[in-house]
């Protein structure tokens, strides 16, 4: 298998599996228990909290473990609206993950006002428009750090400063950034930040929400007193420990991601653009994640490309895994001004730690023939089509 869909999920690192196994086999107790068996787990849980806090340069007390990035995003917005009931406006962008877009759709039906900021044709954000769109009743602005489909990054430190000057809280969905971008919440100046462990070689089902100290916070999941009363539910200790180990690895692999993986991404992208005619990149070349390339192929549909890539053992995608099965074109690409045909003919390749140069060579060997075959089929269908009733 040749895996080029790391923005959807990543392989769980062997070191991470080794770290979590004892908490599935031996230390399987409840960390909230009063006896020693439970207390042992509580200690490991807090060690993992310190490790993920170090990844983003936060105080461990500012970390709330959640089930995923979606819960973290929803929690930040929900908390702000509950703790600031007088403010009924939420600001976000038109290219956010569905976790934000659909939650804002829900909020709008509840009577809140939502502003979806447009983006430029290269996926970038107009900061002047953002500043003008913040109102006195804006409770929170939520702007993703890096787009999951194009890899285009936003200037989060500047966005946070604008929000702070206008008296609005700020949240960033940073799910795609760990291990690729240095994360320092103190430098960024954000109030909330979301991460999901399965994007950095840990299991699915565990995420975190950074909540800046002294920021009012209302739990989204209400139950017991776990997570210092900020999220109910028995802690997923094995996955939390795995998250901590993955955070350590991500910090150590930052240079590799920005040199070797970037070089592989560029080789793949440049190879596609030069070997295959009528292709172009979606989104700005920079600033962009070091691992992500979104390519538009004229006169073909992504569904056909992905099917033939899969037959060749290559995993890629046409966009977010959370919208797979939708008949609609990518909302990210359409927000960037792409027409329906271009959006439906676009493929995302997202590389990772385990990709090699031979992987890239294999894709560049297989893909031209796949596109040629699909375009040939399309041309054949057009030339053999006759108006209804016309004799052969």
C-alpha positions as a Markdown table, in Angstrom:
| # | Residue | x | y | z |
|---|---|---|---|---|
| 1 | Unk | 0.0 | 0.0 | 0.0 |
| 2 | Unk | 1.2 | 3.5 | -0.9 |
| 3 | Unk | -0.4 | 5.8 | 1.6 |
| 4 | Unk | -0.9 | 9.5 | 0.7 |
| 5 | Unk | -3.8 | 10.5 | 2.9 |
| 6 | Unk | -2.1 | 11.5 | 6.1 |
| 7 | Unk | -4.4 | 14.6 | 6.5 |
| 8 | Unk | -7.3 | 12.1 | 7.0 |
| 9 | Unk | -5.5 | 10.0 | 9.5 |
| 10 | Unk | -2.0 | 8.7 | 10.2 |
| 11 | Unk | -0.6 | 5.3 | 10.9 |
| 12 | Unk | -0.2 | 4.7 | 14.7 |
| 13 | Unk | 3.6 | 4.8 | 15.3 |
| 14 | Unk | 5.1 | 1.6 | 16.8 |
| 15 | Unk | 6.5 | 3.6 | 19.7 |
| 16 | Unk | 3.0 | 4.8 | 20.5 |
| 17 | Unk | 1.5 | 1.3 | 20.4 |
| 18 | Unk | 4.3 | 0.1 | 22.8 |
| 19 | Unk | 3.4 | 3.0 | 25.2 |
| 20 | Unk | -0.3 | 2.3 | 25.3 |
| 21 | Unk | -0.3 | -1.5 | 25.5 |
| 22 | Unk | 0.4 | -1.8 | 29.3 |
| 23 | Unk | -2.7 | 0.3 | 29.9 |
| 24 | Unk | -4.8 | -2.2 | 27.9 |
| 25 | Unk | -3.3 | -5.3 | 29.5 |
| 26 | Unk | -2.1 | -4.6 | 33.0 |
| 27 | Unk | -3.1 | -1.1 | 34.2 |
| 28 | Unk | -6.7 | -1.2 | 33.1 |
| 29 | Unk | -8.3 | 0.4 | 36.2 |
| 30 | Unk | -10.2 | 3.6 | 36.6 |
| 31 | Unk | -8.0 | 6.6 | 37.3 |
| 32 | Unk | -10.7 | 8.2 | 39.5 |
| 33 | Unk | -10.8 | 5.2 | 41.9 |
| 34 | Unk | -9.7 | 5.8 | 45.5 |
| 35 | Unk | -7.3 | 2.8 | 45.8 |
| 36 | Unk | -3.7 | 2.5 | 44.7 |
| 37 | Unk | -4.5 | 0.6 | 41.5 |
| 38 | Unk | -6.4 | 3.6 | 40.2 |
| 39 | Unk | -3.9 | 6.1 | 41.6 |
| 40 | Unk | -1.2 | 4.6 | 39.4 |
| 41 | Unk | -3.2 | 5.4 | 36.3 |
| 42 | Unk | -3.9 | 9.0 | 37.5 |
| 43 | Unk | -0.1 | 9.5 | 37.7 |
| 44 | Unk | 0.5 | 8.3 | 34.1 |
| 45 | Unk | -2.5 | 10.4 | 32.9 |
| 46 | Unk | -0.9 | 13.6 | 34.3 |
| 47 | Unk | 2.5 | 12.7 | 32.8 |
| 48 | Unk | 0.8 | 12.4 | 29.4 |
| 49 | Unk | -0.9 | 15.8 | 30.0 |
| 50 | Unk | 2.5 | 17.4 | 30.6 |
| 51 | Unk | 3.8 | 15.9 | 27.4 |
| 52 | Unk | 1.0 | 17.2 | 25.2 |
| 53 | Unk | 1.2 | 20.6 | 27.0 |
| 54 | Unk | 4.9 | 20.7 | 26.1 |
| 55 | Unk | 4.0 | 20.2 | 22.4 |
| 56 | Unk | 2.1 | 23.5 | 22.4 |
| 57 | Unk | 4.0 | 25.2 | 25.2 |
| 58 | Unk | 1.1 | 25.3 | 27.5 |
| 59 | Unk | 0.6 | 24.8 | 31.3 |
| 60 | Unk | -0.7 | 21.2 | 31.8 |
| 61 | Unk | -3.6 | 22.7 | 33.7 |
| 62 | Unk | -4.7 | 24.4 | 30.5 |
| 63 | Unk | -5.2 | 21.0 | 28.8 |
| 64 | Unk | -8.7 | 19.4 | 28.6 |
| 65 | Unk | -8.7 | 15.9 | 27.0 |
| 66 | Unk | -11.6 | 15.3 | 24.6 |
| 67 | Unk | -12.6 | 12.5 | 22.2 |
| 68 | Unk | -11.5 | 14.3 | 19.0 |
| 69 | Unk | -11.0 | 17.6 | 17.2 |
| 70 | Unk | -14.7 | 17.9 | 16.4 |
| 71 | Unk | -15.6 | 17.8 | 20.1 |
| 72 | Unk | -12.8 | 20.3 | 20.9 |
| 73 | Unk | -14.0 | 22.8 | 18.3 |
| 74 | Unk | -17.6 | 22.5 | 19.4 |
| 75 | Unk | -16.6 | 22.8 | 23.0 |
| 76 | Unk | -14.7 | 26.1 | 22.5 |
| 77 | Unk | -17.6 | 27.8 | 20.7 |
| 78 | Unk | -20.3 | 26.3 | 23.0 |
| 79 | Unk | -18.5 | 27.4 | 26.1 |
| 80 | Unk | -18.0 | 31.0 | 24.9 |
| 81 | Unk | -21.7 | 31.4 | 24.0 |
| 82 | Unk | -22.8 | 30.0 | 27.3 |
| 83 | Unk | -20.4 | 32.1 | 29.4 |
| 84 | Unk | -21.2 | 35.3 | 27.4 |
| 85 | Unk | -25.0 | 35.0 | 26.8 |
| 86 | Unk | -25.2 | 38.7 | 25.9 |
| 87 | Unk | -23.1 | 38.0 | 22.7 |
| 88 | Unk | -25.0 | 36.3 | 19.9 |
| 89 | Unk | -22.5 | 36.5 | 17.0 |
| 90 | Unk | -19.9 | 33.9 | 15.8 |
| 91 | Unk | -17.3 | 34.6 | 13.2 |
| 92 | Unk | -15.6 | 31.8 | 11.2 |
| 93 | Unk | -14.5 | 31.2 | 7.6 |
| 94 | Unk | -16.0 | 29.5 | 4.6 |
| 95 | Unk | -13.2 | 26.9 | 4.4 |
| 96 | Unk | -13.4 | 25.5 | 8.0 |
| 97 | Unk | -13.7 | 21.8 | 8.7 |
| 98 | Unk | -17.3 | 20.5 | 8.8 |
| 99 | Unk | -16.9 | 20.4 | 12.6 |
| 100 | Unk | -17.2 | 24.1 | 12.6 |
| 101 | Unk | -19.4 | 24.7 | 9.5 |
| 102 | Unk | -22.1 | 22.3 | 10.6 |
| 103 | Unk | -22.0 | 23.4 | 14.2 |
| 104 | Unk | -22.5 | 27.0 | 13.1 |
| 105 | Unk | -25.4 | 25.9 | 10.9 |
| 106 | Unk | -26.9 | 24.4 | 14.0 |
| 107 | Unk | -26.3 | 27.6 | 16.0 |
| 108 | Unk | -27.9 | 29.7 | 13.3 |
| 109 | Unk | -31.1 | 27.6 | 13.6 |
| 110 | Unk | -31.0 | 28.4 | 17.4 |
| 111 | Unk | -31.1 | 32.1 | 16.7 |
| 112 | Unk | -27.4 | 33.0 | 16.7 |
| 113 | Unk | -25.9 | 35.1 | 14.0 |
| 114 | Unk | -23.1 | 33.5 | 12.0 |
| 115 | Unk | -20.6 | 35.2 | 9.6 |
| 116 | Unk | -18.6 | 33.0 | 7.2 |
| 117 | Unk | -15.7 | 35.0 | 6.0 |
| 118 | Unk | -14.8 | 34.4 | 2.3 |
| 119 | Unk | -11.3 | 33.6 | 1.1 |
| 120 | Unk | -9.2 | 34.6 | -1.9 |
| 121 | Unk | -8.8 | 32.4 | -4.9 |
| 122 | Unk | -5.6 | 31.1 | -3.5 |
| 123 | Unk | -7.3 | 30.2 | -0.2 |
| 124 | Unk | -5.8 | 33.1 | 1.8 |
| 125 | Unk | -7.7 | 35.3 | 4.2 |
| 126 | Unk | -8.3 | 39.0 | 4.0 |
| 127 | Unk | -7.4 | 40.2 | 7.5 |
| 128 | Unk | -8.9 | 43.7 | 6.9 |
| 129 | Unk | -12.2 | 42.0 | 6.2 |
| 130 | Unk | -11.9 | 39.9 | 9.3 |
| 131 | Unk | -11.2 | 43.0 | 11.4 |
| 132 | Unk | -14.2 | 44.8 | 10.0 |
| 133 | Unk | -16.5 | 41.7 | 10.5 |
| 134 | Unk | -15.9 | 41.6 | 14.3 |
| 135 | Unk | -18.8 | 43.3 | 16.0 |
| 136 | Unk | -19.4 | 44.4 | 19.6 |
| 137 | Unk | -21.7 | 41.3 | 20.0 |
| 138 | Unk | -19.1 | 38.9 | 18.5 |
| 139 | Unk | -18.6 | 36.2 | 21.2 |
| 140 | Unk | -15.8 | 34.3 | 19.4 |
| 141 | Unk | -14.0 | 34.0 | 16.1 |
| 142 | Unk | -12.9 | 30.5 | 15.1 |
| 143 | Unk | -10.3 | 30.3 | 12.3 |
| 144 | Unk | -8.4 | 27.2 | 11.4 |
| 145 | Unk | -4.6 | 27.4 | 11.3 |
| 146 | Unk | -4.1 | 25.1 | 8.4 |
| 147 | Unk | -6.6 | 24.0 | 5.8 |
| 148 | Unk | -7.1 | 20.2 | 5.7 |
| 149 | Unk | -7.7 | 20.1 | 2.0 |
| 150 | Unk | -5.2 | 22.6 | 0.5 |
| 151 | Unk | -2.7 | 22.9 | 3.3 |
| 152 | Unk | -2.9 | 26.7 | 3.1 |
| 153 | Unk | -2.1 | 28.3 | 6.5 |
| 154 | Unk | -3.6 | 31.4 | 8.0 |
| 155 | Unk | -1.6 | 34.0 | 10.1 |
| 156 | Unk | -3.1 | 32.9 | 13.4 |
| 157 | Unk | -0.9 | 35.2 | 15.6 |
| 158 | Unk | -2.2 | 38.2 | 13.7 |
| 159 | Unk | -5.8 | 37.0 | 13.8 |
| 160 | Unk | -5.6 | 36.4 | 17.5 |
| 161 | Unk | -4.2 | 40.0 | 18.0 |
| 162 | Unk | -7.1 | 41.5 | 16.0 |
| 163 | Unk | -9.7 | 39.5 | 18.0 |
| 164 | Unk | -8.0 | 40.6 | 21.3 |
| 165 | Unk | -8.1 | 44.2 | 20.3 |
| 166 | Unk | -11.8 | 44.0 | 19.5 |
| 167 | Unk | -12.7 | 42.2 | 22.7 |
| 168 | Unk | -13.7 | 38.8 | 21.1 |
| 169 | Unk | -12.3 | 35.5 | 22.2 |
| 170 | Unk | -10.4 | 33.5 | 19.6 |
| 171 | Unk | -10.2 | 29.7 | 18.8 |
| 172 | Unk | -8.1 | 28.0 | 16.3 |
| 173 | Unk | -8.6 | 24.5 | 14.9 |
| 174 | Unk | -4.9 | 23.4 | 14.8 |
| 175 | Unk | -5.6 | 19.8 | 14.1 |
| 176 | Unk | -3.4 | 19.6 | 10.9 |
| 177 | Unk | -0.3 | 21.4 | 12.4 |
| 178 | Unk | 1.5 | 19.3 | 15.1 |
| 179 | Unk | 4.7 | 17.8 | 13.9 |
| 180 | Unk | 4.6 | 20.2 | 10.8 |
| 181 | Unk | 4.6 | 23.6 | 12.5 |
| 182 | Unk | 6.0 | 24.8 | 15.8 |
| 183 | Unk | 3.1 | 25.5 | 18.1 |
| 184 | Unk | 3.5 | 28.0 | 21.0 |
| 185 | Unk | 0.2 | 29.1 | 22.4 |
| 186 | Unk | 1.9 | 31.9 | 24.4 |
| 187 | Unk | 3.3 | 33.4 | 21.2 |
| 188 | Unk | 0.1 | 32.8 | 19.3 |
| 189 | Unk | -2.1 | 34.5 | 21.9 |
| 190 | Unk | -5.1 | 32.2 | 21.3 |
| 191 | Unk | -7.8 | 31.6 | 23.9 |
| 192 | Unk | -8.6 | 28.1 | 22.7 |
| 193 | Unk | -6.8 | 25.6 | 20.4 |
| 194 | Unk | -7.9 | 22.1 | 19.2 |
| 195 | Unk | -5.8 | 19.1 | 18.4 |
| 196 | Unk | -6.7 | 15.5 | 17.5 |
| 197 | Unk | -4.2 | 12.7 | 18.2 |
| 198 | Unk | -4.9 | 10.6 | 15.1 |
| 199 | Unk | -3.3 | 13.3 | 13.0 |
| 200 | Unk | 0.0 | 12.8 | 14.7 |
| 201 | Unk | 0.5 | 9.0 | 14.7 |
| 202 | Unk | -1.7 | 8.2 | 17.7 |
| 203 | Unk | -5.0 | 6.3 | 17.9 |
| 204 | Unk | -8.4 | 7.8 | 16.9 |
| 205 | Unk | -10.8 | 8.7 | 19.7 |
| 206 | Unk | -8.6 | 11.2 | 21.7 |
| 207 | Unk | -8.1 | 14.9 | 21.3 |
| 208 | Unk | -7.5 | 18.0 | 23.4 |
| 209 | Unk | -8.7 | 21.5 | 23.9 |
| 210 | Unk | -6.3 | 24.1 | 25.1 |
| 211 | Unk | -8.2 | 26.6 | 27.4 |
| 212 | Unk | -6.1 | 29.7 | 28.3 |
| 213 | Unk | -5.9 | 30.3 | 32.0 |
| 214 | Unk | -8.5 | 32.5 | 33.5 |
| 215 | Unk | -10.7 | 32.1 | 30.4 |
| 216 | Unk | -14.3 | 31.3 | 31.4 |
| 217 | Unk | -15.2 | 27.8 | 30.5 |
| 218 | Unk | -18.4 | 25.8 | 30.6 |
| 219 | Unk | -18.2 | 22.0 | 30.1 |
| 220 | Unk | -19.7 | 20.6 | 26.8 |
| 221 | Unk | -19.9 | 17.1 | 28.2 |
| 222 | Unk | -21.4 | 17.2 | 31.6 |
| 223 | Unk | -21.0 | 14.3 | 34.1 |
| 224 | Unk | -18.4 | 13.5 | 36.8 |
| 225 | Unk | -15.6 | 15.7 | 38.0 |
| 226 | Unk | -13.0 | 14.3 | 35.6 |
| 227 | Unk | -10.6 | 16.8 | 33.9 |
| 228 | Unk | -10.9 | 19.2 | 36.8 |
| 229 | Unk | -14.7 | 19.4 | 36.2 |
| 230 | Unk | -14.2 | 20.5 | 32.6 |
| 231 | Unk | -15.3 | 17.3 | 30.8 |
| 232 | Unk | -17.3 | 14.5 | 32.3 |
| 233 | Unk | -16.7 | 10.8 | 31.5 |
| 234 | Unk | -14.1 | 8.2 | 32.5 |
| 235 | Unk | -10.7 | 9.1 | 31.0 |
| 236 | Unk | -9.5 | 7.1 | 28.1 |
| 237 | Unk | -6.1 | 6.4 | 29.8 |
| 238 | Unk | -4.5 | 4.2 | 27.1 |
| 239 | Unk | -5.2 | 6.7 | 24.4 |
| 240 | Unk | -4.2 | 9.6 | 26.5 |
| 241 | Unk | -0.9 | 7.9 | 27.2 |
| 242 | Unk | -0.5 | 7.3 | 23.5 |
| 243 | Unk | -1.2 | 10.9 | 22.8 |
| 244 | Unk | 1.5 | 11.9 | 25.1 |
| 245 | Unk | 4.1 | 9.6 | 23.4 |
| 246 | Unk | 3.0 | 10.9 | 20.0 |
| 247 | Unk | 3.4 | 14.4 | 21.1 |
| 248 | Unk | 7.1 | 13.7 | 22.1 |
| 249 | Unk | 7.7 | 12.1 | 18.7 |
| 250 | Unk | 6.0 | 15.0 | 16.9 |
| 251 | Unk | 8.4 | 17.5 | 18.5 |
| 252 | Unk | 11.4 | 15.4 | 17.5 |
| 253 | Unk | 10.2 | 15.0 | 13.9 |
| 254 | Unk | 9.6 | 18.7 | 13.2 |
| 255 | Unk | 12.8 | 19.1 | 11.2 |
| 256 | Unk | 12.2 | 15.9 | 9.2 |
| 257 | Unk | 8.7 | 17.1 | 8.3 |
| 258 | Unk | 10.0 | 20.4 | 7.0 |
| 259 | Unk | 12.9 | 19.1 | 5.0 |
| 260 | Unk | 12.6 | 15.5 | 3.9 |
| 261 | Unk | 8.8 | 15.3 | 3.7 |
| 262 | Unk | 8.6 | 18.8 | 2.1 |
| 263 | Unk | 11.1 | 17.7 | -0.5 |
| 264 | Unk | 9.0 | 14.5 | -1.3 |
| 265 | Unk | 5.8 | 16.7 | -1.5 |
| 266 | Unk | 7.5 | 19.0 | -3.9 |
| 267 | Unk | 8.8 | 16.2 | -6.0 |
| 268 | Unk | 5.4 | 14.6 | -6.3 |
| 269 | Unk | 3.7 | 17.9 | -7.0 |
| 270 | Unk | 6.2 | 19.1 | -9.6 |
| 271 | Unk | 6.2 | 15.7 | -11.2 |
| 272 | Unk | 2.5 | 15.7 | -11.6 |
| 273 | Unk | 2.4 | 19.2 | -13.0 |
| 274 | Unk | 5.1 | 18.5 | -15.5 |
| 275 | Unk | 4.3 | 15.0 | -16.6 |
| 276 | Unk | 0.5 | 15.4 | -16.9 |
| 277 | Unk | -1.0 | 18.1 | -19.1 |
| 278 | Unk | -3.9 | 20.3 | -18.0 |
| 279 | Unk | -3.1 | 20.1 | -14.3 |
| 280 | Unk | -2.8 | 22.8 | -11.7 |
| 281 | Unk | -2.4 | 23.3 | -8.0 |
| 282 | Unk | -5.3 | 24.4 | -5.8 |
| 283 | Unk | -4.3 | 27.0 | -3.2 |
| 284 | Unk | -1.3 | 29.1 | -2.5 |
| 285 | Unk | 2.2 | 27.6 | -2.9 |
| 286 | Unk | 3.1 | 29.3 | 0.4 |
| 287 | Unk | 2.4 | 29.6 | 3.2 |
| 288 | Unk | 1.3 | 26.0 | 3.2 |
| 289 | Unk | 1.8 | 22.8 | 5.2 |
| 290 | Unk | 4.9 | 21.0 | 4.2 |
| 291 | Unk | 3.1 | 17.7 | 3.4 |
| 292 | Unk | 0.0 | 18.8 | 1.4 |
| 293 | Unk | -0.7 | 19.1 | -2.3 |
| 294 | Unk | -4.1 | 19.5 | -3.9 |
| 295 | Unk | -4.1 | 19.1 | -7.7 |
| 296 | Unk | -6.9 | 19.8 | -10.2 |
| 297 | Unk | -7.0 | 17.4 | -13.2 |
| 298 | Unk | -9.0 | 18.9 | -16.2 |
| 299 | Unk | -11.6 | 16.7 | -17.9 |
| 300 | Unk | -11.7 | 13.9 | -15.3 |
| 301 | Unk | -13.6 | 13.3 | -12.1 |
| 302 | Unk | -11.9 | 12.6 | -8.8 |
| 303 | Unk | -14.1 | 9.5 | -8.2 |
| 304 | Unk | -12.6 | 7.8 | -11.2 |
| 305 | Unk | -9.0 | 8.8 | -10.4 |
| 306 | Unk | -9.4 | 7.5 | -6.8 |
| 307 | Unk | -10.9 | 4.2 | -8.0 |
| 308 | Unk | -7.9 | 3.5 | -10.3 |
| 309 | Unk | -5.4 | 4.7 | -7.8 |
| 310 | Unk | -6.9 | 2.3 | -5.3 |
| 311 | Unk | -6.6 | -0.5 | -7.8 |
| 312 | Unk | -2.9 | 0.4 | -8.0 |
| 313 | Unk | -2.6 | 0.3 | -4.2 |
| 314 | Unk | -2.4 | 4.1 | -3.8 |
| 315 | Unk | -4.5 | 5.8 | -1.1 |
| 316 | Unk | -5.4 | 9.5 | -1.7 |
| 317 | Unk | -8.6 | 11.5 | -1.3 |
| 318 | Unk | -10.7 | 14.2 | -2.9 |
| 319 | Unk | -11.0 | 16.2 | 0.3 |
| 320 | Unk | -12.0 | 15.8 | 3.9 |
| 321 | Unk | -12.7 | 12.2 | 5.0 |
| 322 | Unk | -15.6 | 13.7 | 7.1 |
| 323 | Unk | -17.4 | 14.6 | 3.8 |
| 324 | Unk | -16.8 | 11.3 | 2.0 |
| 325 | Unk | -19.9 | 10.1 | 0.2 |
| 326 | Unk | -21.3 | 13.6 | -0.3 |
| 327 | Unk | -22.4 | 14.4 | -3.9 |
| 328 | Unk | -21.5 | 18.0 | -3.4 |
| 329 | Unk | -18.2 | 19.4 | -4.6 |
| 330 | Unk | -15.6 | 20.4 | -1.9 |
| 331 | Unk | -16.9 | 23.4 | 0.0 |
| 332 | Unk | -13.3 | 24.5 | 0.4 |
| 333 | Unk | -12.6 | 24.6 | -3.3 |
| 334 | Unk | -15.9 | 26.2 | -4.2 |
| 335 | Unk | -15.2 | 28.9 | -1.6 |
| 336 | Unk | -12.0 | 29.6 | -3.4 |
| 337 | Unk | -13.9 | 30.2 | -6.6 |
| 338 | Unk | -13.3 | 26.9 | -8.3 |
| 339 | Unk | -16.1 | 25.9 | -10.6 |
| 340 | Unk | -17.9 | 22.6 | -10.1 |
| 341 | Unk | -15.9 | 20.7 | -12.7 |
| 342 | Unk | -12.6 | 21.7 | -11.3 |
| 343 | Unk | -13.6 | 21.0 | -7.7 |
| 344 | Unk | -14.9 | 17.5 | -8.7 |
| 345 | Unk | -11.6 | 16.8 | -10.6 |
| 346 | Unk | -9.3 | 17.6 | -7.7 |
| 347 | Unk | -7.2 | 15.2 | -5.6 |
| 348 | Unk | -5.4 | 15.8 | -2.3 |
| 349 | Unk | -2.1 | 14.1 | -1.7 |
| 350 | Unk | -0.9 | 14.4 | 2.0 |
| 351 | Unk | 2.4 | 12.8 | 2.9 |
| 352 | Unk | 3.8 | 11.8 | 6.2 |
| 353 | Unk | 6.6 | 10.4 | 8.3 |
| 354 | Unk | 6.5 | 7.0 | 6.7 |
| 355 | Unk | 6.5 | 8.0 | 3.0 |
| 356 | Unk | 9.6 | 7.4 | 1.0 |
| 357 | Unk | 11.1 | 8.5 | -2.3 |
| 358 | Unk | 10.1 | 5.2 | -3.9 |
| 359 | Unk | 6.5 | 5.8 | -2.9 |
| 360 | Unk | 6.5 | 9.1 | -4.8 |
| 361 | Unk | 8.2 | 7.5 | -7.8 |
| 362 | Unk | 5.5 | 4.8 | -7.9 |
| 363 | Unk | 2.7 | 7.4 | -7.9 |
| 364 | Unk | 4.5 | 9.4 | -10.7 |
| 365 | Unk | 4.8 | 6.1 | -12.7 |
| 366 | Unk | 1.1 | 5.1 | -12.3 |
| 367 | Unk | -0.8 | 8.4 | -12.4 |
| 368 | Unk | -0.1 | 9.6 | -16.0 |
| 369 | Unk | -1.5 | 6.4 | -17.3 |
| 370 | Unk | -4.6 | 6.6 | -15.1 |
| 371 | Unk | -5.4 | 10.2 | -16.1 |
| 372 | Unk | -4.7 | 9.3 | -19.8 |
| 373 | Unk | -7.1 | 6.3 | -19.6 |
| 374 | Unk | -9.8 | 8.4 | -18.0 |
| 375 | Unk | -9.5 | 11.2 | -20.4 |
| 376 | Unk | -9.5 | 8.8 | -23.3 |
| 377 | Unk | -12.7 | 7.2 | -22.0 |
| 378 | Unk | -14.3 | 10.7 | -21.7 |
| 379 | Unk | -13.2 | 11.6 | -25.2 |
| 380 | Unk | -14.5 | 8.3 | -26.5 |
| 381 | Unk | -17.9 | 8.8 | -24.9 |
| 382 | Unk | -18.2 | 12.3 | -26.5 |
| 383 | Unk | -17.3 | 11.2 | -30.0 |
| 384 | Unk | -19.6 | 8.1 | -30.0 |
| 385 | Unk | -22.6 | 10.0 | -28.6 |
| 386 | Unk | -25.4 | 10.6 | -31.2 |
| 387 | Unk | -28.6 | 12.5 | -30.9 |
| 388 | Unk | -31.6 | 10.5 | -30.0 |
| 389 | Unk | -33.0 | 8.7 | -33.1 |
| 390 | Unk | -29.9 | 9.1 | -35.3 |
| 391 | Unk | -29.0 | 6.0 | -37.1 |
| 392 | Unk | -25.6 | 4.3 | -36.5 |
